[in-house]
Amino acid sequence: MTELGRKTGDLPEGWEFRLPTEAQWEYACRAGTTTATAFGDKLGSNQANVKNKPYNGGAEGPALGKAAKVGSYPANAWGLHDMHGNVVEWCRDWYHAKLPGGKDPDLHDRKPTATANREGTFSRSRRGSAWTDEAWASRSAFRQRFEPERRYDHIGFRLVAVRR
């Protein structure tokens, strides 16, 4: 993607595309809010592609039951779609049970602190929620770990542009 961005003129010299850190992902998801979700303390299936159980009294509606086209649900205050619901998203970081805090810690190269999974490998962090999840898993702070070698139809990614 970085090479394509340069060829099309969409990515300035000295920048690259990559997966976001967990901190970058949550910052983008929250879009300046401090509430449970970017839409407030409630979330319903009219705001995100999740199972039909709303979070904290949000509006209930029919569940789509599959991934939706990007932009099918409202964007957050920064214009980002599907930060809640649709597909969970990979992050750059290895999963650490306790995050170190600070201003955007990048845990990509830091040895994982969580125990190895059943295959004997370590897990990567993923954020957000999917159409397979209930709305409570869509809170901005919700995080999970998963083996990077596994593939499912409810896991995706988004890229960030960063200076090298």
C-alpha positions in Angstrom: 0.0 0.0 0.0 2.9 2.4 0.8 4.3 1.9 -2.7 0.9 2.3 -4.4 0.4 5.5 -2.3 3.6 6.9 -3.6 2.9 6.0 -7.2 -0.5 7.7 -7.1 0.8 10.7 -5.3 -1.4 10.1 -2.3 1.4 9.5 0.2 4.2 12.1 0.7 7.8 11.1 0.8 8.9 10.1 4.3 5.5 8.6 5.1 4.3 5.0 5.1 1.1 3.0 5.6 0.9 0.5 8.4 -1.4 -1.0 11.0 -2.2 1.4 13.8 -1.0 0.8 17.4 -3.7 0.1 19.9 -3.3 3.7 21.2 -3.7 5.1 17.7 -6.7 2.9 17.0 -8.5 3.9 20.3 -7.7 7.6 19.7 -9.3 7.5 16.3 -12.2 5.5 17.5 -13.0 7.9 20.3 -12.7 10.9 18.1 -12.3 13.3 21.0 -15.0 11.7 23.2 -14.6 10.2 26.7 -17.8 8.2 26.6 -18.2 4.4 26.2 -18.5 4.8 22.4 -17.9 7.6 20.0 -21.7 8.0 19.9 -22.2 8.3 23.7 -22.8 5.8 26.4 -25.4 3.9 24.4 -25.0 1.9 21.2 -27.6 0.2 19.0 -27.7 -1.7 15.8 -28.8 1.5 14.0 -25.3 3.0 14.8 -23.1 -0.1 14.2 -23.2 -3.4 12.5 -23.5 -5.7 15.6 -25.8 -8.4 16.8 -29.2 -7.0 17.7 -28.6 -6.7 21.4 -28.1 -3.0 22.1 -25.5 -1.7 24.6 -26.8 0.2 27.7 -30.3 0.9 26.3 -29.3 1.8 22.7 -31.8 1.4 19.9 -32.6 -2.1 19.0 -33.0 -3.1 15.4 -32.5 -6.0 13.0 -29.1 -7.6 12.8 -27.6 -7.7 9.3 -25.8 -11.0 10.0 -22.8 -10.3 7.8 -20.2 -7.6 7.1 -21.7 -4.4 5.6 -20.3 -2.1 2.9 -18.1 0.5 4.6 -20.0 3.7 5.3 -23.4 1.9 5.8 -23.5 3.2 9.4 -22.9 6.7 10.8 -19.3 8.0 11.0 -17.8 9.2 14.2 -17.0 12.9 14.8 -13.8 12.7 12.7 -15.5 11.0 9.8 -14.3 7.5 10.4 -16.8 4.7 9.7 -17.2 1.3 11.3 -14.9 1.9 14.3 -17.7 0.2 16.2 -19.1 -3.0 14.6 -18.7 -4.5 11.2 -15.3 -6.2 11.6 -12.7 -6.3 14.4 -9.5 -4.8 13.3 -5.9 -5.9 13.7 -3.4 -3.6 15.4 0.3 -3.5 15.1 1.0 -4.4 18.7 1.6 -7.8 20.2 -1.0 -8.4 22.9 0.0 -7.3 26.4 -2.4 -8.1 29.2 -1.7 -4.7 30.8 -1.0 -1.8 28.6 2.0 0.4 29.7 0.2 3.7 29.2 2.0 6.9 27.9 1.7 8.8 24.7 1.2 6.1 22.0 3.3 3.2 23.2 4.3 1.1 20.2 4.3 -2.5 21.3 5.2 -4.0 17.9 8.8 -4.8 18.8 8.3 -5.3 22.6 8.1 -8.9 23.7 4.6 -10.0 24.5 3.7 -10.4 28.2 0.6 -12.6 27.7 1.1 -16.3 27.7 1.4 -18.1 24.4 -1.8 -19.5 22.9 -2.7 -23.1 22.2 -0.4 -23.2 19.1 2.6 -22.0 21.1 2.6 -18.6 19.4 1.8 -15.2 20.8 -1.3 -13.1 20.0 -1.7 -9.8 18.3 -4.0 -7.1 19.5 -7.3 -6.4 17.7 -9.7 -3.7 18.5 -13.3 -2.9 17.7 -16.1 -5.4 17.3 -17.8 -7.3 14.5 -21.2 -8.2 13.1 -20.8 -11.4 15.1 -20.5 -9.5 18.4 -23.1 -8.0 20.7 -22.9 -4.3 21.2 -21.2 -4.4 24.6 -18.1 -5.5 22.8 -18.2 -2.3 20.8 -17.0 0.0 23.6 -14.1 2.2 22.5 -11.8 0.7 25.1 -12.7 -3.0 24.4 -9.7 -5.0 23.3 -9.0 -8.6 22.4 -6.1 -10.9 21.4 -6.0 -13.3 18.6 -3.5 -15.5 16.8 -2.4 -13.8 13.7 -2.2 -17.0 11.7 -6.0 -17.5 12.0 -8.5 -16.2 9.4 -12.2 -15.4 9.8 -14.7 -13.4 7.9 -15.2 -11.0 10.8 -11.6 -9.8 11.1 -10.2 -7.0 9.0 -7.8 -4.1 9.2 -7.5 -0.4 8.5 -4.2 1.4 7.8 -2.8 4.6 9.2 -0.3 6.9 7.4 2.7 7.7 9.7 6.0 9.5 9.3 9.0 7.1 9.0 
